Amino acid sequence: VTVVRSAARRGASPIVEALRSILLLELWVGLWVTLKNQFRPHITVEYPKETVELSPRFRGVPRLRFHPETGEELCIACHLCETVCPDDCIHIVSEKKPDGKGKRLVSFEINYERCCFCGLCVDPCPTKPLTAIYMSHDYEMADYKREGFVAPLRTLLDGIEPKEYKE
Amino acid sequence: MDQKALIEQVVIPIAQVVVAVAVVPLVILYLQLVERKILGFMQVRLAPRRVGWHGLLQPVADAVKLLTKEDTIPAKADRFLFTLAPIVTVAPALAALAVIPIAGTPFHLFGYEVRPWITDLNIGIVYLLAVSSLGIYGIILGGWSSNSKYSMLGALRSSAQMISYEVPLGFALIGVMMLAGSASTVRIVEAQQASGWWYILPQIVGFFCYFISAVAETNRVPFDLPEAESELVAGFHTEYSGMKFALFFLAEYTNMIVVSSIVTIAFFGGWLRPFPNVEGLAWLENGWVPLAPLVLGGFAGWLAGRRLGGGLNPLIVGLLLGGLLGFGIAAADVFGLASMRVPLLSGAFWFTLKVSFFLFVYIWFRGTYPRYRYDQLMQLGWKWLIPLSVGNVIVTGLVMLLRETP
């Protein structure tokens, strides 16, 4: 293959050059490349059957989570994510806690039709050490109805049941 | 005419015609799968895999789809010609199969002599050229009657291209006909047996001219300007759907098979084994036996290579091991191979092997080369191939003359 590199070509004598074009050398090189490539292992991922490994920082749909030990809701209804969201896709309704200290969620909706997966909602989330809202690794979002893309609090916490691929 | 002659000369050829017309479309269904597979592998893809094991039922699914699809005719199309065009394209393509011999010696079935070809015309090659050029009419009619710009342009390109390349196509075969002293396909192969070598050796220039022109004649990559999907949607068959489209498709692939067969017959000794006169290689007559381990070994190595991701090496190892085993079996005369010669099987094996190779070359070209521009196409045809093939005829004639006069 190195024979046809342009650097090698420039120094070639006219006779070599003529021979090269008469013998259609470049066409043969092309054939050799395709012949060789046939035996390379494929790089296709047969998607529903196999999936690629996601990197830890992969940004799937934003979701809410519980505290990993106590199992309580982490969200303190501060409305920061709603404020920062550039697509205006987060909608939060909150109320004062009965004991008068802080607020709690009444409803929390993310409209996935509008979400651009930018992850800006995660940055201002004040809960420590885990943010209440986070970019999950879910990406299988297809649905038949528009309503299916407005995720209520329950869906945000539990996630969407992944559909099994059947052969 | 007595009954035996009637059966041998009428009934058997008709049966052969029926078999050919029934078998070739089936072969083409799978040829198309093989094409998609090989193209996929060349592009490091997987190719069809969903329908059946490794996509083995994909052709069936395609056929069902084409057969059941709605057959639309454009509102302003010429309905009669629109329907006629696919028939006119496919009929000559299938008719060309008549003079292709797949083996050398007639065999006997229930006491009747069956020849492994449908008919042996003494003008076989000329017949092939004539019939294959009739296919252009179908393409022009189809393109014109669709009443669509794309179809029309595709048909125009196609007619110009096929008319230009018909000339070197014919000239390239004249050298072979001169050497063989006959235009009959069977006699050409027999002449190659008598001369002791395949005509690829004395006619290598003719072979190149023929094969390049043939690729252009069948409208395949890199000469697929008539359908040029990036420019003309689909060229002359843009407006066709369903079964009519399938007929165009069938014609294209039948033409590929016919062309590969002509190359095999004219330049690669048809049903002959390699080196047909070297006695020491007579075991190649049983090529289908010793080559079976080679193919199996290669296939196993290829599978292992895909599984392990080891690139070419497992394939080479598999081919080597299979080949060694095959050579061993054949050379050591295991199973009494030397006495077990079946000319029909041997002929069919070598013929199929060679034809398959050229069909692979077609696909290989498709996976490798970009399309020619229209003026480049005409330049290649008129400025290179025609002078080259005419020169080949002259040189062949001179050499023959010099060898005859002492």
Interface residues (C-beta under 8 A of the other chain):
Chain A: L27 G30 L31 V33 T34 L35 K36 N37 Q38 F39 R40 P41 H42 I43 T44 E46
Chain B: I38 F41 M42 Q43 V44 R45 L46 R49 W302 G305 R306 G309 G310 G311 L312 L315 W364 F365 G367 T368 Y369
